[in-house]
Structures are given as structure tokens and as C-alpha cells.
């Protein structure tokens, strides 16, 4: 399947509750978590290696470190090791700054166990502290994630003809 970038949008009025699996906990970004963010993103295939991931973190987040400490969430396993991350970020939508669900990743061996739903719900709670609405960017090759985002209230936002084609490929329009 061709990968087409897609956007989804939601109002943050009602955030579905998602139970947190036993033994799992959340915490916000702490000094040194750049390495955890990079490790998780390399494990999910977002980056080829840690150096590339750390460079992306440096460019995207380091200039806003005070915000990162309030908005970047980590999901920890029973041993307290970060296994997932999501950022309750911000971005431009229709010439306005609104919330952005950003860099949602869970290490593959922990996927499919209800942790993604809990992580996204918790990140939506964080987003709601700062914004009334939010968007996210995904792609047609992320069917499971799109399905999960839909269950949590995000709806397709068709901003271009290419996106209309992408949502059509997925059976949504």
C-alpha cells in the first residue's frame, strides 16, 4: 500500500477513559530522557539509528525544553523502563496554534496489549490542560494506529485531494 500522510482532528471536551494495564505507569520527561526517546523511536523503526533520532530530538525539542518537561510523556514497564512515549505538543492548524498529538510510539514487543490506548488517553489529558482541540499526523500504512485514534475520538480531516485518496484507500471518507 502506498503511504499517504493523513491528518486527524478532535475536540478535547471528553477524553475516553482507558484503563492502565497492571504494572505500567506514566511519567513526564526528565533530564536525560532524550536517550529513551531515541531508543523507543529506533525500536519502532521511525529512525535507522540512535544518532539520527537524537539529532531529530535536538532540532525539534531542545529549543523548547521547558515545554517538553510538561508535555512529553513516557510509558514505563513493570521495571520502570520507558517502553513508550507520546508528546502533547502544539502546532499550526488553520492558521491557529492548537494541540498536536505527536510522536506516539511503543516498543513493538509491548504493542497490542492495551498500552497504546492508555498512553494516548493520558497524552490527551495533558493536551487538554493547554488546548481545547488537537490534531495528529499519521499515514495510510498505520491502519492499527488510525483505528485506535478513531476509538479515542479523532476523526479524519481531509485537507487535500491526496488525503481524500488516502482515506478512500482505508475505506473512510
C-alpha positions in Angstrom: 0.0 0.0 0.0 1.2 3.5 -0.9 2.0 5.6 2.2 0.0 8.8 2.1 0.2 11.3 5.0 -3.1 11.8 6.8 -4.4 14.1 9.5 -7.0 13.5 12.2 -8.7 16.1 14.5 -10.6 16.1 17.7 -12.1 18.4 20.3 -10.7 17.7 23.8 -14.0 18.1 25.6 -14.5 14.4 26.5 -11.5 12.1 26.7 -12.3 8.4 26.8 -11.0 6.7 29.9 -8.6 3.9 29.2 -7.5 1.5 32.0 -3.8 1.4 32.5 -2.5 -2.2 32.3 -1.2 -3.6 35.6 2.3 -2.7 36.5 2.5 0.1 33.9 3.0 3.7 34.9 3.5 7.1 33.3 5.9 9.9 34.0 6.9 13.2 32.3 10.2 13.9 30.5 13.2 14.1 32.8 16.8 15.2 32.1 18.5 12.5 30.0 15.3 11.1 28.5 16.5 12.1 25.1 18.2 8.8 25.0 15.0 6.9 25.9 13.0 8.8 23.3 15.6 7.9 20.7 15.8 4.3 21.8 12.0 3.9 21.6 11.8 5.6 18.2 14.6 3.4 16.8 12.9 0.3 18.1 9.7 1.2 16.3 11.5 1.9 13.0 11.0 5.7 12.9 14.8 6.2 12.7 17.6 3.9 11.4 19.8 4.6 14.4 20.1 6.5 17.7 22.3 9.3 16.3 19.7 10.2 13.7 16.9 10.1 16.4 18.9 12.2 18.8 19.6 14.8 16.0 15.8 15.0 15.4 15.1 15.4 19.1 17.8 18.2 19.2 16.2 20.1 16.3 12.6 19.6 17.3 12.5 19.6 21.1 15.7 21.0 22.6 14.8 24.7 21.8 11.5 24.1 23.8 12.9 22.1 26.7 10.7 23.8 29.3 7.6 22.7 27.3 9.0 19.2 26.7 9.2 18.8 30.5 5.5 19.5 30.8 4.3 17.8 27.6 6.4 14.7 26.8 5.0 11.5 28.4 6.8 8.2 28.9 5.1 4.9 29.5 7.1 2.7 31.9 7.0 -1.1 32.2 7.0 -3.0 35.5 10.7 -2.5 35.9 10.4 1.3 35.4 12.0 1.2 31.9 10.5 3.6 29.4 8.8 1.5 26.7 6.6 4.1 25.0 6.3 7.8 24.5 3.8 10.4 23.3 4.1 14.2 23.2 1.1 16.5 24.0 2.6 19.1 21.6 1.3 22.1 19.7 1.2 23.0 16.0 -0.5 25.2 13.5 -3.9 24.2 12.2 -6.0 26.5 10.0 -3.6 29.4 10.9 -4.1 28.8 14.7 -2.0 27.1 17.3 -3.8 24.1 18.7 -2.8 20.9 20.4 -0.9 18.2 18.5 -0.6 14.5 19.4 3.0 13.9 18.4 5.5 11.1 18.3 3.3 8.3 19.7 5.5 5.2 19.9 5.5 2.0 21.8 8.3 -0.6 21.5 7.0 -3.5 19.4 7.0 -6.2 22.0 4.6 -4.2 24.1 2.2 -3.3 21.3 -1.2 -4.9 21.2 -1.6 -5.1 25.0 -3.8 -2.1 25.6 -0.9 0.2 26.4 -1.3 2.4 23.3 -4.9 3.3 24.2 -3.8 4.2 27.8 -0.8 6.2 26.5 -2.8 8.2 24.0 -5.6 8.9 26.6 -3.1 10.1 29.1 -1.5 12.3 26.4 -4.9 13.7 25.5 -5.4 14.6 29.2 -2.1 16.5 29.0 -3.2 18.2 25.8 -6.5 19.3 27.4 -4.5 21.2 30.0 -3.3 23.6 27.3 -5.7 23.3 24.4 -9.4 22.8 23.5 -8.7 20.9 20.3 -6.0 18.8 18.8 -4.7 17.1 15.6 -2.3 14.4 14.7 -0.5 13.3 11.6 -0.4 9.7 10.6 -0.2 7.7 7.3 -2.2 5.2 5.3 0.3 2.4 6.3 -0.6 2.8 10.0 -4.1 1.2 10.0 -4.0 -0.1 13.6 -3.0 3.3 14.9 -5.7 5.0 12.8 -8.3 2.6 14.2 -7.1 3.3 17.8 -7.1 7.1 17.2 -10.7 6.8 15.9 -11.8 4.9 19.0 -10.4 7.8 21.1 -12.3 10.5 19.3 -10.0 11.6 16.5 -11.8 11.9 13.1 -10.4 12.1 9.6 -9.5 15.7 8.5 -9.3 15.8 4.7 -7.1 18.7 3.8 -6.1 17.8 0.3 -7.1 15.6 -2.7 -4.2 13.2 -1.8 -5.6 12.8 1.7 -9.1 12.1 0.2 -7.5 9.3 -1.9 -5.7 8.0 1.3 -8.9 7.9 3.4 -10.6 6.2 0.4 -7.9 3.5 0.3 -8.7 2.9 4.0 -12.4 2.9 3.5 -13.0 6.2 5.3 -14.1 9.5 3.7 
